[in-house]
Amino acid sequence: MFLVRKHYLSGISIMYVTHLYCSSCNSHYAPRRLHNLCNCGKPLLVAYDLDRAATTLTQEALRDRSPTLWRYAEVLPVNDPAHCVTLGEGMTPLLKADRLGQSLGLQHLYIKDEAQNPTASFKARGMTVAVSMAKELGVKTLAVPSAGNAAGALTAYAAKAGLEVYIFMPQDTPKANIIECQQMGAHVTLVDGLITDCGKIVAERKAAEGWFDVSTLKEPYRVEGKKTMGYELAEQLGWELPDVILYPTGGGTGLIGMWKAFDEMERLGWIGSQRPRMISVQAAGCAPIAQAFESGLTTGVEIINARTIASGLRVPKAIGDFMMLAILRQSGGTAIAVTDEALLAGVKLIGATEGIFAAPEGGACIPAITHLIEQEKLDRDERIVLFNTGSGLKYLEAFSD
Amino acid sequence: MFLVRKHYLSGISIMYVTHLYCSSCNSHYAPRRLHNLCNCGKPLLVAYDLDRAATTLTQEALRDRSPTLWRYAEVLPVNDPAHCVTLGEGMTPLLKADRLGQSLGLQHLYIKDEAQNPTASFKARGMTVAVSMAKELGVKTLAVPSAGNAAGALTAYAAKAGLEVYIFMPQDTPKANIIECQQMGAHVTLVDGLITDCGKIVAERKAAEGWFDVSTLKEPYRVEGKKTMGYELAEQLGWELPDVILYPTGGGTGLIGMWKAFDEMERLGWIGSQRPRMISVQAAGCAPIAQAFESGLTTGVEIINARTIASGLRVPKAIGDFMMLAILRQSGGTAIAVTDEALLAGVKLIGATEGIFAAPEGGACIPAITHLIEQEKLDRDERIVLFNTGSGLKYLEAFSD
């Protein structure tokens, strides 16, 4: 059934990509070539011929497809299924959280448990697609700056593909991330600085070293993998979307990806025009999106001295911030910053009521929900989905008691 | 689709259990009652009316069922689907390991990646069923001795069910196991001793405290959850079994469970009489099954001073040892002990070639394969499945370099 290599579309070209386009200036680029950013410096996104995709990608066809994100192959950019580098990622469970909901006073609360992905985080989704495309386009060596989980995921998929990887992480990245990369054969450099400093090193050295830069939104395909969270939510809820989505936001690829998926699904005729309110959850010590949202800005200001135990949220300046802010406003959502103390209490509440040892980033959704309830911005009977983006096992230092 | 609570059999009784029977003396016991061991002191197993089960449990029916182990509901003991305590466990990917196979000289090597279960180990399978049954039968408080991963899994499912949990683990259990239990609200006691010492504490105190003992094979349902690994292997391989299965063996519930599943599937008409050669993989510092197999014994002798970094293999005496030894011999398999040094090298090889950060127990399969090849006990073109029983993330202390 889902012996992964025995691909249900094996041998058939499944590539319906028409072109790439800039998320800011709308310049077009040809598919099937290596791209990083647009000439204007902003991220590129992938466009599909959805009419053609719809001829084989039907809700009925999905019945017989493997429970991985590659079930949506027609809206993913890989041309030859033989290039799919997969570890069984995606189609993570959407769990009804009745005990947690009860303790918060909510009737229809769900947790999308991304810890059940390979490498125990949602980063697997972006990297399975980015590495598959890198392989298809002939790349041999990859490099990435990472807060931790992206490094582990990139290392895993690169190892599976037989590609070389260079990882740059802040030196205070949780040990689990460092060890998993070392055990899977990556070249790991720990940097005295933040993820933005790591990104600068990759940018400076990549040309001379021959590295392909897989930084968040600096290549066009990680967001394509992340968007499958949006497809899965709809499929798991019987082709309806929830009323509210709480999403812990660092680089924000998932937020941008899900919004893109909703648009594609509407054009495929699978959903209507209604959208969830998108709630960006950040840490008080590094909340560029929440601050910009509050101030009415359309981009984020770089945070100085960014600090939070939720290392995935420690992104002082995100290249896709302008897209995130537009989505939050368009959806009628908001952005909320929570303290480390509150997000750690959130981890414990999720654990004790739902049996999920959540990442601190997932835990951050709990005080965010409390805040929304206090502000009367959530109805008790709305369908609310919170994302647990990874496993608490990757953050043992955060839980010292 | 697999919004887990929206059960496809919701409201229908799915219980085809006819009785429980002793694995040793064959005494019968009534279903739907709390049981631990047989009066003779040996484990109880569950018998089903497979003819009735076969009326709804068909290969065709499985097409529309959720990708969790509850897809095999008719051969699981829960009566009312509302009692299923699920976190989305099972149907883990079976990954073709071509790069690892190539480095070992094997053509058809597969890895069943159990790290993608809830709580990042195969222990989730047993505990989802055991806790569901405890809930169905009215238990309020559970207790377990554990080498680590069983504790995390029990804590998670008990939290989801709203039951109280007492955990007893050796004090040198990996920190990840201890922290996950604490974060999910278990009562954790660290014991200066081995898992057998922890088991004695539970046995001594359970009557006075009112605990239900969920020790490996001391209640009849964990093995029912574990057997689904056998069902999944067959389904994922197109209703064929592999030629060889390498299984890291501590308590051995999975080995016993899969063998039971093969028997049930033959009676369901899904497979023939052929069986894989079952290979038990143990650590040199604690190899009761390998030693007993070698010596022609039908039970294991208790290992004194058991030592290995692979904490899940540190089981000095397993209550189901007589079943394991019978299965190994009946299948034409064997048992192999490997050094800690060799199993840690195995973790690195799996990581670098397949992108899976394996548990030390999973890594132990690599030197076992090398040994079998040297002894000419494996053919290069056989279908070989190795089990990675959990994530390396749960054993960070083992990877200090």
Interface residues (C-beta under 8 A of the other chain):
Chain A: M1 F2 L3 V4 R5 L62 R63 D64 P67 T68 T86 L87 G88 M91 T92 P93 L94 L95 K96 D98 R99 Y110 D113 A115 Q116 N117 P118 T119 A120 G152 T155 A156 Y157 A158 A159 K160 G162 K175 A176 I179 E180 Q182 Q183 M184 G185 E235 Q236 L237 G238 V347 K348 G351 A352 T353 E354 G355 I356 F357 S391 G392 L393 K394 L396 F399 D401
Chain B: M1 F2 L3 V4 R5 L62 R63 D64 P67 T68 T86 L87 G88 M91 T92 P93 L94 L95 K96 D98 R99 Y110 D113 A115 Q116 N117 P118 T119 A120 G152 T155 A156 Y157 A158 A159 K160 G162 K175 A176 I179 E180 Q182 Q183 M184 G185 E235 Q236 L237 G238 V347 K348 G351 A352 T353 E354 G355 I356 F357 S391 G392 L393 K394 L396 F399 D401
